[in-house]
Amino acid sequence: MTHRKIPLVDLHAQYLSLKPEIDAAMATVIKDSAYIRGPFVERFEKEFATATGAQHCISCADGTGAIYIVLRQLGIGPGDEVITTSNSWISTTEVVTQAGARVVLADVEDDFYNLDPDKVEAAVTPRTKAIIAVHLLGQPAEMDRLMDICRRHNLHLIEDCAQAHLAEYKGRQIGTFGVAATFSFYPGKNLGAYGDAGGIITNDSALAGRMRSFARHGSSPVSKHDHIMEGVNSRLDGIQAAVLSVKLPHLRDWNRRRREVAAGYTERLKDVPGVITPKIRPGCEHVFHVYALRLQNRDRVRDALNAAGVSTTVHYPTPLPFLEAYKYLGYTREGLPVIARHQQENLSLPIYPEITDTDLDFVVEIVKANS
Ligand SMILES: Cc1ncc(COP(=O)(O)O)c(C=O)c1O
């Protein structure tokens, strides 16, 4: 069986679908020399706040820095603990350490692959200051339970929405539950720029002002040279903002198509022995940044797909608690049994709005033949 190579994501196909608008937007930024901050950045911030239903959007250089900015401006630092999921990209946790606090990792839910609220509750100590809920793979975390834990223990709830732009939990946009939420606009994300880019949303005006200042070297709102604190340099540039403004109006359609693709995979694979298709949390709108199967014969399926020119990956090959970087935290596989098992079973298949049904048929046949 021959077929074209199928990438994990196809950024070029998306560019071709918007080429005239993207090229014109980038040319305008260059013509206006509006490289850093300026009208394109302000416009995107307003548009993204509107799209997410938040009062404030603070753009920044990337999704990693976004979490760092939130942590620092919530005053989280030495002596504090921050609980988050065992399954995320290291951005979620490295900034906790950089802020001076201690990372605490909880196991994940077997069905939904996100932070398990029971494990979070068990990990709360008098030093806990915040929970970072990651809406991993595009699936909303269990917000009712996590909000309840935060309320009872007086903790900040931060949402890492890097993989879940415009996902909904029980009819409400993710990113609007916690005190602040962070986004990555890395090129491969559901809403991706043409380089690094990130943003923070919040409804807390005082926090928004502090975060905006901190991200720009601590400058006061009125004068760039009047530093009210030491900060960091984390700015979105004009070209990225202009690209994001062209793409944002298409995001809902792209997410809808991702859901269709996911449903297409799930329908084709639903009764295949040895294959567990992803479940959608009831009442939620998953945006399928990633379509992750769990497979009895994961390595055999992965090798067969790769041999046929189908790119796959694992989110993530080594979960956070088992990384060399976190050896000092002392987690064991026995202590985190769900993520330890998922690590052996996970496989992420190609998903992007432009993938065709013929591509899906091709991928599915290989999965079926090797499961
Ligand atoms: C869950 C999660 N959080 C944070 C980030 C960090 O985003 P960035 O790459 O823009 O720094 C990513 C990016 O991969 C991510 O997947």
The ligand as a Tripos MOL2 file, in Angstrom:
@<TRIPOS>MOLECULE
LIG
   16    16     1     0     0
SMALL
NO_CHARGES

@<TRIPOS>ATOM
      1 C1          1.3000   22.2020   28.1260 C.3       1 LIG1
      2 C2          2.2910   23.2300   27.6760 C.ar      1 LIG1
      3 N1          2.6040   24.2540   28.4910 N.ar      1 LIG1
      4 C3          3.4660   25.2070   28.1320 C.ar      1 LIG1
      5 C4          4.0860   25.1860   26.8990 C.ar      1 LIG1
      6 C5          5.0920   26.2380   26.5840 C.3       1 LIG1
      7 O1          4.8620   26.9750   25.4490 O.3       1 LIG1
      8 P1          6.0540   27.6270   24.6150 P.3       1 LIG1
      9 O2          6.6760   26.5750   23.7800 O.co2     1 LIG1
     10 O3          5.3420   28.6740   23.7960 O.co2     1 LIG1
     11 O4          7.0040   28.2390   25.5790 O.co2     1 LIG1
     12 C6          3.7850   24.1580   26.0030 C.ar      1 LIG1
     13 C7          4.4270   24.1290   24.6810 C.2       1 LIG1
     14 O5          4.7500   23.1440   24.1090 O.2       1 LIG1
     15 C8          2.8680   23.1440   26.4010 C.ar      1 LIG1
     16 O6          2.5560   22.1270   25.5800 O.3       1 LIG1
@<TRIPOS>BOND
     1     1     2 1
     2     2     3 ar
     3     2    15 ar
     4     3     4 ar
     5     4     5 ar
     6     5     6 1
     7     5    12 ar
     8     6     7 1
     9     7     8 1
    10     8     9 2
    11     8    10 1
    12     8    11 1
    13    12    13 1
    14    12    15 ar
    15    13    14 2
    16    15    16 1
@<TRIPOS>SUBSTRUCTURE
     1 LIG1         1 GROUP 0 **** ****
